[in-house]
Amino acid sequence: RGRRAETRASVSWSSRWIASEAADTRCMGVKKNFDSVIDLTTWMVDSENPQSSHDAVQMVDNRVMAPPPRWRRKAPALVDARVLQIIEGNYAGLAEAFEAMDANMDGKISLRELRAGLAAIDPSIEFTDRVLIGILAIADDDGSGGIDVEEFLAHFGPHAVTKREIRDGLSNMGRTADGKGSAYLSLAISSSKLHDIVAVQPFQQLQFLDLSNNVLEDLSPLGSLPYLLELDVSANRLKTILSFTAPIRLRKANCSKNEIATMNDISAHRFLEHLDLSGNQISRIQGVSRNRVLRTLILDNNQILEISGLADVPIQHLSMRCNELSAINGRAPLSEEEEGLLALLHSSYEELEDAFVAMDVNADGMLDRKEILATVKILQADAPHTGGNPAEHWESVRRTVDTVIARLDPQGNGSVPRRHFLSVFRRATPAESDSTNDPGISLLTGLRYVDLSLNPISTLAGLNALTALRFIGMAGTGISSLEELDHLKPLSLLENLDLSGCSVCDPSSSLRKAGCFRLRAIKRLQAPLAQCKLVQLNGHLVAAEEIVAANNFFDKDHLQYMDVRRHDAQDIPPSLFR
């Protein structure tokens, strides 16, 4: 009886394993008709031939109870840079290099052929056996002891995507678009030096595609993927945005860290909801005015002078960190000091790029006060100041330079980056005709999140009409006065405000000079003076003690009235102040 129970348990376990294997087989898209368990087991264990159901169950038991295989340790992903330089410098293409190094023409490069091939190309560079064995271990993906053509293409330079790379990158098995079959829905091939993706075209059921960190310049083959939903082509060499036949419903696209200078029209992608163009060289927003469902637009780290071209776009999330914005709406006019410095530079330099190179004495890409003053003195030496006190004249020049640096360096680092220096003088050029009447950000009434940090913006004017805002990021800008917070009073849904790094909330040099920024800001933005409901200020939660302390701070009958015996840089509840 005990033996029969043990046999039944074994058969039950084996049957469950067979059923699970069969389910996995169906999920892999294999369509076979099995008349019996014997046929199924014969297909799964093709090296054996069971003669009965008992033999089939026994084979499955042996396979289940077998020890797990000893997997080969994954090798590093990068080949020695010297080898790549030798191959790229001596051959027109990787295929030619492979044929030259495959001496016996067996379709694989052995260790001996690799050593001989590299020595024949450049005998002056010697590679130790340890280095060559390491290169072979990296490139020999299948452990065959040699590098075949696909492995060579994948590891030794830019190449077209191979079948092996596609096979290894496929994942996420699911239903096809028509619901009648199964197919892989995701493909990820990143950091593989791909320059051609034509081989991806047959996989028409793909919905999620990751081709980031390659060397792609053309995305036209993606026009054969009609069901694509999400696309990541960041860190490539693209010069245009989504230039391929539009899929039926592309929702999310990441084109960051490419070489895009001009935004082309992408209205064909009419279901696009999320677009990331950060880290490019874009100077003007255009091409998205007819994308009626675009909700998220990320344009960080570009060269944009003003917010325009978004009047009819229902954007809810807008991020434009680290650009060249001088105002929230339009462009801020040049100050008298900036105009005077611009005229002085134009009198001696044809291009401002040349002026910056001449002024940047230490070639660090930044201009400090000494460098700008030295240039101004040299340029004014040809036309010396006449009349008045020379000392007063140079003191006026120093004040002018300090004013310009303050405008160009909102973070107060004491130096002006190249991009900010050139952006101010780019503002002096007249705006294009179609952007002069652009309403800018004022019509984006559905905007909930806006981040304009690290821009040379000195005012919050223009945000008061965006009543749906919940987050405002202005960190590292030129906001220097608490009065600027008055522009935010009508924003009844505002919960998160970030002004960290702005001079308005700089720490004071002593307690006597403390400005108590947090208490003053909270008082200005809460009822009854305003309609905001701040939850976070400068990245820290607004505590209940702070709200009470803010009211007491302005209450003449309270002991804490105008009590500045606390460091205004402390982002902690007042109960912890000393």
C-alpha positions as CSV (number, residue, x, y, z in Angstrom):
1,R,0.0,0.0,0.0
2,G,2.8,2.4,0.9
3,R,4.6,1.6,-2.4
4,R,1.4,2.3,-4.4
5,A,1.0,5.6,-2.6
6,E,4.6,6.6,-3.4
7,T,4.1,5.6,-7.0
8,R,0.9,7.7,-7.2
9,A,2.7,10.7,-5.7
10,S,5.5,10.3,-8.2
11,V,3.1,10.0,-11.1
12,S,1.2,13.0,-9.8
13,W,4.4,15.1,-9.5
14,S,5.6,14.0,-12.9
15,S,2.2,14.7,-14.5
16,R,2.2,18.2,-13.0
17,W,5.7,18.8,-14.3
18,I,4.7,17.6,-17.8
19,A,1.6,19.8,-17.8
20,S,3.7,22.8,-16.8
21,E,6.3,22.1,-19.5
22,A,3.5,21.7,-22.0
23,A,2.1,25.1,-20.9
24,D,5.5,26.7,-21.3
25,T,5.8,25.1,-24.7
26,R,2.5,26.6,-25.8
27,C,3.5,30.0,-24.5
28,M,6.6,29.8,-26.6
29,G,4.5,29.7,-29.7
30,V,5.1,26.0,-30.5
31,K,2.1,24.4,-32.0
32,K,2.3,20.6,-31.9
33,N,-0.4,17.9,-31.5
34,F,0.5,15.2,-29.0
35,D,-1.6,12.1,-28.8
36,S,-0.2,10.8,-25.5
37,V,2.2,11.5,-22.7
38,I,4.8,9.4,-24.5
39,D,4.7,11.7,-27.5
40,L,5.0,14.8,-25.3
41,T,7.9,13.3,-23.3
42,T,9.6,12.1,-26.5
43,W,9.5,15.7,-27.8
44,M,10.8,17.1,-24.6
45,V,13.5,14.5,-24.1
46,D,14.5,13.8,-27.6
47,S,17.6,11.8,-26.6
48,E,15.4,9.0,-25.1
49,N,12.6,7.0,-26.5
50,P,10.0,5.9,-23.8
51,Q,8.1,2.7,-24.6
52,S,5.3,3.1,-22.1
53,S,3.7,5.6,-19.8
54,H,5.6,4.2,-16.8
55,D,8.9,4.8,-18.7
56,A,7.8,8.3,-19.7
57,V,7.1,9.2,-16.0
58,Q,10.4,7.6,-14.9
59,M,12.3,9.8,-17.5
60,V,10.5,12.9,-16.3
61,D,11.3,12.0,-12.6
62,N,15.0,11.6,-13.5
63,R,15.0,14.9,-15.3
64,V,13.3,16.7,-12.4
65,M,15.6,15.2,-9.8
66,A,18.8,15.9,-11.8
67,P,21.1,18.4,-10.3
68,P,20.9,21.9,-11.8
69,P,23.4,22.7,-14.6
70,R,26.6,24.6,-13.8
71,W,26.2,27.8,-15.7
72,R,29.2,29.6,-17.1
73,R,30.0,32.8,-15.3
74,K,29.0,35.9,-17.3
75,A,32.0,37.5,-18.9
76,P,32.6,41.3,-18.9
77,A,30.9,43.2,-21.6
78,L,33.7,45.3,-23.0
79,V,36.6,44.3,-25.3
80,D,40.0,45.9,-24.8
81,A,39.9,49.5,-26.3
82,R,43.3,49.0,-28.0
83,V,41.9,46.1,-30.0
84,L,38.9,48.1,-31.1
85,Q,41.2,51.0,-32.2
86,I,43.4,48.6,-34.3
87,I,40.4,47.1,-36.1
88,E,38.7,50.4,-36.8
89,G,41.9,52.0,-38.0
90,N,42.9,49.3,-40.5
91,Y,39.7,47.9,-41.9
92,A,36.8,49.5,-43.8
93,G,34.3,47.3,-42.0
94,L,34.0,44.6,-39.4
95,A,33.1,41.9,-42.0
96,E,36.4,42.6,-43.8
97,A,38.3,42.4,-40.5
98,F,36.6,39.1,-39.6
99,E,37.5,37.5,-43.0
100,A,41.1,38.7,-42.7
101,M,41.6,37.2,-39.2
102,D,39.8,33.9,-39.9
103,A,42.9,32.3,-41.5
104,N,41.5,28.7,-41.9
105,M,38.0,30.1,-43.0
106,D,36.1,27.9,-40.7
107,G,33.8,30.7,-39.6
108,K,35.4,31.2,-36.2
109,I,38.4,33.1,-34.9
110,S,40.4,31.0,-32.5
111,L,42.9,32.2,-29.9
112,R,45.8,31.5,-32.2
113,E,44.1,33.3,-35.1
114,L,43.3,36.3,-32.9
115,R,47.0,36.6,-31.8
116,A,48.3,36.2,-35.3
117,G,45.8,38.6,-36.8
118,L,46.5,41.4,-34.3
119,A,50.2,40.9,-34.7
120,A,49.9,41.2,-38.5
121,I,48.0,44.4,-38.3
122,D,50.3,46.2,-35.8
123,P,53.4,44.4,-34.6
124,S,54.4,47.3,-32.3
125,I,51.5,46.5,-29.9
126,E,52.0,43.4,-27.9
127,F,49.1,41.6,-26.2
128,T,49.8,39.1,-23.4
129,D,48.1,35.7,-23.4
130,R,46.1,36.8,-20.4
131,V,44.6,39.8,-22.4
132,L,43.9,37.7,-25.4
133,I,42.2,34.9,-23.4
134,G,40.1,37.7,-21.7
135,I,39.1,39.0,-25.1
136,L,38.1,35.5,-26.2
137,A,36.1,35.0,-23.0
138,I,34.2,38.3,-23.5
139,A,33.3,37.7,-27.2
140,D,32.7,34.0,-27.1
141,D,29.1,34.1,-26.0
142,D,28.2,30.5,-26.7
143,G,31.4,29.0,-25.1
144,S,32.5,27.3,-28.3
145,G,36.1,28.2,-28.0
146,G,36.0,30.6,-30.9
147,I,34.5,33.9,-32.0
148,D,31.9,33.5,-34.9
149,V,30.9,36.3,-37.1
150,E,27.8,37.3,-35.1
151,E,29.8,37.5,-31.9
152,F,32.6,39.4,-33.7
153,L,30.1,42.0,-35.0
154,A,28.4,42.3,-31.6
155,H,31.6,43.0,-29.6
156,F,34.1,44.7,-31.9
157,G,32.4,47.8,-33.2
158,P,29.2,49.4,-34.7
159,H,27.2,46.8,-36.5
160,A,23.7,45.8,-37.7
161,V,21.6,44.0,-35.2
162,T,22.1,40.3,-35.3
163,K,19.6,37.4,-34.8
164,R,21.4,36.4,-31.7
165,E,21.0,39.9,-30.1
166,I,17.3,39.9,-31.0
167,R,16.9,36.4,-29.6
168,D,18.6,37.4,-26.3
169,G,16.7,40.6,-26.0
170,L,13.2,39.3,-26.5
171,S,10.9,39.0,-23.5
172,N,7.4,39.4,-22.2
173,M,5.4,36.7,-24.0
174,G,1.8,37.7,-24.5
175,R,-1.1,37.8,-26.9
176,T,-0.8,39.1,-30.4
177,A,-2.8,42.2,-31.4
178,D,-5.6,40.1,-32.9
179,G,-5.8,37.9,-29.8
180,K,-5.4,34.7,-31.9
181,G,-1.8,33.8,-31.0
182,S,1.2,34.4,-28.8
183,A,4.3,36.5,-29.4
184,Y,7.1,38.3,-27.7
185,L,6.0,41.9,-26.9
186,S,9.3,43.4,-25.6
187,L,12.7,43.8,-27.1
188,A,15.7,45.4,-25.3
189,I,19.1,45.8,-27.1
190,S,20.9,48.6,-25.3
191,S,24.7,49.4,-25.3
192,S,25.4,47.2,-28.2
193,K,26.8,49.7,-30.8
194,L,24.0,49.1,-33.2
195,H,23.8,51.3,-36.3
196,D,21.3,49.3,-38.3
197,I,18.0,47.7,-37.1
198,V,16.5,46.4,-40.3
199,A,16.5,42.9,-38.8
200,V,13.8,44.0,-36.3
201,Q,11.2,44.5,-39.0
202,P,9.7,41.0,-39.0
203,F,8.8,41.2,-35.3
204,Q,5.6,43.2,-36.0
205,Q,4.0,42.3,-32.6
206,L,6.5,44.2,-30.6
207,Q,5.0,46.8,-28.2
208,F,7.9,47.8,-26.0
209,L,11.3,48.5,-27.7
210,D,14.5,49.7,-25.9
211,L,17.4,50.6,-28.3
212,S,19.1,53.1,-25.9
213,N,22.8,53.8,-25.9
214,N,23.7,52.7,-29.4
215,V,24.9,54.7,-32.5
216,L,21.6,54.8,-34.5
217,E,21.0,57.5,-37.0
218,D,18.0,56.1,-38.8
219,L,14.7,54.8,-37.3
220,S,12.9,54.2,-40.6
221,P,12.8,50.3,-40.0
222,L,10.5,50.9,-37.0
223,G,7.8,51.8,-39.5
224,S,7.1,48.0,-39.8
225,L,6.1,47.8,-36.1
226,P,2.4,48.9,-36.2
227,Y,1.6,48.0,-32.5
228,L,4.5,49.8,-30.9
229,L,3.5,51.5,-27.6
230,E,6.7,52.6,-25.9
231,L,10.1,53.4,-27.5
232,D,13.4,54.3,-25.9
233,V,16.1,55.5,-28.4
234,S,18.0,57.7,-25.9
235,A,21.8,58.2,-26.2
236,N,22.1,57.6,-29.9
237,R,23.0,59.9,-32.8
238,L,19.6,60.9,-34.0
239,K,19.1,64.3,-35.6
240,T,15.3,64.1,-36.0
241,I,12.4,63.1,-33.8
242,L,10.5,59.8,-34.5
243,S,11.1,60.0,-38.3
244,F,9.4,56.7,-39.2
245,T,5.9,55.6,-40.2
246,A,3.7,56.3,-37.2
247,P,2.5,53.2,-35.3
248,I,-1.2,52.9,-34.6
249,R,-0.9,54.0,-30.9
250,L,2.6,55.1,-29.9
251,R,2.2,56.5,-26.4
252,K,5.7,57.1,-24.9
253,A,9.0,58.0,-26.6
254,N,12.4,58.8,-25.1
255,C,14.7,60.6,-27.5
256,S,17.0,62.2,-24.9
257,K,20.8,62.6,-25.3
258,N,20.8,62.6,-29.1
259,E,22.0,65.3,-31.6
260,I,18.6,66.9,-32.3
261,A,18.9,70.6,-33.0
262,T,15.5,71.3,-34.6
263,M,12.1,69.8,-33.6
264,N,10.4,68.4,-36.6
265,D,6.7,67.9,-37.0
266,I,5.5,64.8,-35.1
267,S,1.8,65.3,-35.5
268,A,1.6,61.9,-37.3
269,H,2.1,60.3,-33.9
270,R,-1.3,61.5,-32.7
271,F,-1.6,59.3,-29.6
272,L,1.8,60.3,-28.2
273,E,1.4,61.2,-24.5
274,H,4.9,61.3,-23.2
275,L,7.9,62.8,-25.0
276,D,11.4,63.1,-23.6
277,L,13.9,65.4,-25.5
278,S,16.3,66.3,-22.8
279,G,20.0,66.5,-23.4
280,N,19.8,67.7,-27.0
281,Q,20.6,71.0,-28.8
282,I,17.1,72.3,-29.3
283,S,16.8,76.1,-29.4
284,R,13.1,76.5,-30.1
285,I,9.9,74.5,-29.3
286,Q,8.0,73.6,-32.4
287,G,6.4,70.6,-34.2
288,V,4.1,69.5,-31.3
289,S,1.2,72.0,-31.6
290,R,-1.1,69.4,-33.2
291,N,-0.4,66.6,-30.8
292,R,-3.7,66.9,-28.9
293,V,-3.1,64.2,-26.3
294,L,0.5,65.1,-25.4
295,R,0.5,65.2,-21.6
296,T,4.2,65.1,-20.6
297,L,7.0,67.1,-22.4
298,I,10.6,67.0,-21.0
299,L,13.1,69.5,-22.5
300,D,15.8,69.6,-19.9
301,N,19.4,70.5,-20.8
302,N,18.7,72.2,-24.1
303,Q,19.3,75.8,-25.4
304,I,15.7,77.1,-25.5
305,L,15.3,80.9,-25.1
306,E,11.6,81.1,-24.5
307,I,8.5,79.0,-24.0
308,S,6.5,79.0,-27.2
309,G,4.6,76.8,-29.6
310,L,2.5,75.1,-26.9
311,A,-0.7,77.1,-27.1
312,D,-3.0,74.2,-28.2
313,V,-1.3,71.3,-26.4
314,P,-3.0,70.0,-23.3
315,I,0.3,69.5,-21.4
316,Q,0.1,68.6,-17.7
317,H,3.8,68.0,-17.0
318,L,6.4,70.4,-18.4
319,S,10.1,70.2,-17.5
320,M,12.6,72.6,-18.9
321,R,15.4,72.5,-16.4
322,C,18.8,74.0,-17.4
323,N,17.9,75.9,-20.5
324,E,18.3,79.6,-21.3
325,L,15.0,80.9,-20.3
326,S,15.0,84.5,-19.0
327,A,11.3,84.8,-18.3
328,I,8.3,82.6,-17.9
329,N,6.5,84.4,-20.7
330,G,8.6,85.6,-23.6
331,R,12.1,87.0,-23.1
332,A,13.3,89.4,-20.5
333,P,14.7,92.6,-22.0
334,L,18.4,93.3,-21.7
335,S,19.4,95.6,-18.9
336,E,21.5,98.8,-19.5
337,E,24.6,97.0,-18.2
338,E,24.1,94.1,-20.5
339,E,23.5,96.3,-23.5
340,G,26.6,98.3,-22.7
341,L,28.8,95.2,-22.4
342,L,27.2,93.8,-25.6
343,A,28.1,97.0,-27.6
344,L,31.6,96.9,-26.2
345,L,32.2,93.3,-27.3
346,H,30.6,93.9,-30.7
347,S,33.0,96.8,-31.4
348,S,35.9,94.4,-31.2
349,Y,34.6,90.9,-32.1
350,E,32.4,89.8,-35.0
351,E,31.1,86.7,-33.2
352,L,30.4,86.4,-29.5
353,E,31.9,82.9,-29.6
354,D,35.2,84.5,-30.4
355,A,34.7,87.0,-27.6
356,F,34.1,84.2,-25.1
357,V,37.2,82.3,-26.2
358,A,39.3,85.4,-25.8
359,M,37.9,86.2,-22.3
360,D,38.2,82.7,-21.0
361,V,41.8,82.9,-20.1
362,N,42.1,79.6,-18.2
363,A,39.9,77.7,-20.8
364,D,37.6,76.2,-18.2
365,G,34.4,77.1,-20.0
366,M,33.5,79.7,-17.4
367,L,34.0,83.5,-17.0
368,D,34.7,84.9,-13.6
369,R,34.7,88.5,-12.5
370,K,38.5,89.0,-13.0
371,E,38.3,87.7,-16.6
372,I,35.4,90.0,-17.6
373,L,37.0,93.0,-15.9
374,A,40.4,92.4,-17.6
375,T,38.6,92.2,-21.0
376,V,36.7,95.4,-20.4
377,K,39.8,97.3,-19.4
378,I,41.7,96.1,-22.5
379,L,38.8,97.1,-24.8
380,Q,38.4,100.5,-23.2
381,A,42.1,101.2,-23.3
382,D,41.8,102.3,-27.0
383,A,39.1,104.9,-26.0
384,P,40.2,106.2,-22.6
385,H,37.6,107.8,-20.4
386,T,37.6,111.6,-20.6
387,G,36.1,113.8,-18.0
388,G,35.3,113.0,-14.5
389,N,37.2,111.0,-11.9
390,P,38.9,107.9,-13.4
391,A,38.5,106.1,-10.0
392,E,34.8,106.7,-10.1
393,H,34.7,105.5,-13.7
394,W,36.3,102.2,-12.9
395,E,34.2,101.7,-9.9
396,S,31.2,102.2,-12.1
397,V,32.6,99.6,-14.5
398,R,33.1,97.1,-11.7
399,R,29.4,97.6,-10.6
400,T,28.3,97.0,-14.2
401,V,30.3,93.8,-14.4
402,D,28.9,92.6,-11.0
403,T,25.4,93.4,-12.2
404,V,25.9,91.4,-15.4
405,I,27.4,88.4,-13.5
406,A,24.4,88.5,-11.1
407,R,22.0,88.3,-14.0
408,L,24.0,85.5,-15.7
409,D,24.8,83.6,-12.6
410,P,21.6,83.2,-10.6
411,Q,23.1,80.5,-8.4
412,G,25.8,82.9,-7.1
413,N,28.8,80.7,-8.0
414,G,30.8,83.8,-9.0
415,S,31.3,82.6,-12.6
416,V,29.2,82.6,-15.8
417,P,28.9,79.4,-17.9
418,R,29.4,79.7,-21.6
419,R,25.8,78.8,-22.5
420,H,24.4,81.5,-20.2
421,F,26.9,84.1,-21.5
422,L,25.8,83.4,-25.1
423,S,22.1,83.1,-24.3
424,V,21.9,86.7,-22.9
425,F,23.2,88.1,-26.1
426,R,21.1,85.7,-28.2
427,R,18.2,87.5,-26.6
428,A,19.3,90.7,-28.2
429,T,18.5,89.2,-31.6
430,P,14.9,89.8,-32.7
431,A,12.4,87.0,-32.2
432,E,10.9,85.2,-35.2
433,S,7.7,86.6,-36.5
434,D,5.5,83.6,-35.4
435,S,6.8,83.7,-31.8
436,T,6.3,87.5,-31.1
437,N,2.6,87.0,-30.6
438,D,2.9,83.6,-29.0
439,P,1.0,83.4,-25.6
440,G,3.8,81.2,-24.2
441,I,2.8,79.3,-21.0
442,S,-0.2,81.5,-20.1
443,L,-2.7,79.3,-22.0
444,L,-1.6,76.0,-20.5
445,T,-4.4,76.0,-18.0
446,G,-4.3,72.3,-17.4
447,L,-0.6,72.4,-16.4
448,R,-0.1,70.6,-13.1
449,Y,3.7,70.3,-12.9
450,V,6.3,72.8,-14.1
451,D,10.0,72.7,-13.5
452,L,12.1,75.6,-14.7
453,S,15.0,75.2,-12.4
454,L,18.6,76.3,-13.3
455,N,17.4,79.0,-15.7
456,P,18.4,82.7,-15.4
457,I,14.8,83.7,-14.5
458,S,14.4,86.5,-11.9
459,T,10.6,86.7,-11.6
460,L,7.6,84.4,-11.0
461,A,5.3,86.6,-13.1
462,G,3.3,84.5,-15.5
463,L,2.5,81.6,-13.2
464,N,-0.6,83.3,-11.6
465,A,-2.9,82.2,-14.5
466,L,-2.0,78.5,-14.2
467,T,-4.6,77.7,-11.5
468,A,-4.1,73.9,-11.9
469,L,-0.5,73.9,-10.8
470,R,0.5,71.5,-8.0
471,F,4.3,71.6,-8.3
472,I,6.5,74.5,-9.2
473,G,10.3,74.0,-9.5
474,M,12.4,77.1,-9.6
475,A,15.5,75.8,-7.9
476,G,18.8,77.6,-8.8
477,T,17.1,80.5,-10.5
478,G,17.4,84.3,-9.8
479,I,14.4,84.7,-7.5
480,S,15.7,87.2,-4.9
481,S,12.7,88.7,-3.3
482,L,9.8,87.4,-1.2
483,E,7.5,89.7,-3.1
484,E,7.8,87.4,-6.0
485,L,5.7,84.9,-4.1
486,D,2.7,87.2,-4.5
487,H,2.3,85.9,-8.1
488,L,1.5,82.4,-6.6
489,K,-1.3,83.5,-4.3
490,P,-4.2,82.6,-6.7
491,L,-2.9,79.0,-7.1
492,S,-5.3,77.2,-4.8
493,L,-4.0,73.7,-5.7
494,L,-0.3,74.4,-5.2
495,E,1.2,71.9,-2.8
496,N,4.9,71.8,-3.7
497,L,7.3,74.7,-4.2
498,D,11.0,74.4,-4.7
499,L,13.1,77.6,-4.5
500,S,16.3,75.9,-3.1
501,G,19.4,77.5,-4.3
502,C,17.8,80.9,-4.9
503,S,19.2,83.9,-3.2
504,V,15.8,84.6,-1.5
505,C,16.4,81.6,0.8
506,D,20.2,81.8,1.2
507,P,21.4,81.2,4.7
508,S,22.2,84.4,6.6
509,S,25.6,85.1,8.1
510,S,24.3,85.5,11.6
511,L,21.2,85.0,13.6
512,R,20.8,88.8,13.9
513,K,20.4,89.0,10.1
514,A,18.2,85.9,9.7
515,G,15.4,86.3,7.3
516,C,13.3,83.3,8.4
517,F,12.4,82.5,4.8
518,R,10.3,79.5,5.5
519,L,8.1,81.3,8.1
520,R,7.6,84.3,5.8
521,A,6.9,82.2,2.7
522,I,4.4,80.0,4.6
523,K,2.6,83.1,5.9
524,R,2.5,84.6,2.4
525,L,1.1,81.5,0.7
526,Q,-1.5,80.3,3.2
527,A,-5.0,81.6,4.0
528,P,-6.1,84.3,4.5
529,L,-3.4,86.0,2.5
530,A,-3.4,83.4,-0.3
531,Q,-5.1,80.3,-1.4
532,C,-2.2,77.8,-1.5
533,K,-2.1,74.6,0.5
534,L,1.7,74.0,0.8
535,V,2.7,70.5,1.7
536,Q,6.4,70.8,0.8
537,L,8.7,73.8,0.6
538,N,12.2,73.4,-0.8
539,G,12.0,69.6,-0.6
540,H,10.9,69.4,3.0
541,L,7.5,68.9,4.5
542,V,5.7,71.9,5.9
543,A,5.2,70.8,9.5
544,A,2.2,71.9,11.6
545,E,4.5,73.6,14.0
546,E,5.8,75.8,11.1
547,I,2.3,76.9,10.2
548,V,1.6,77.9,13.8
549,A,5.0,79.5,14.2
550,A,4.4,81.5,10.9
551,N,1.2,82.9,12.4
552,N,2.9,83.7,15.7
553,F,5.8,85.3,13.9
554,F,3.5,88.0,12.6
555,D,1.3,88.2,15.7
556,K,2.2,91.3,17.7
557,D,0.6,89.9,20.8
558,H,2.7,86.7,20.8
559,L,6.0,86.1,22.4
560,Q,7.4,84.8,19.0
561,Y,6.6,88.0,17.2
562,M,9.5,88.7,14.8
563,D,11.6,86.3,16.7
564,V,14.6,85.8,14.4
565,R,16.7,83.7,16.9
566,R,16.7,80.8,14.5
567,H,18.8,80.1,11.4
568,D,16.7,80.7,8.4
569,A,18.5,77.9,6.4
570,Q,17.2,75.2,8.7
571,D,14.6,73.1,7.0
572,I,13.3,71.6,10.2
573,P,10.2,72.3,12.3
574,P,10.4,75.3,14.6
575,S,10.1,73.0,17.6
576,L,13.6,71.8,17.0
577,F,15.1,75.4,16.6
578,R,17.5,76.5,19.3
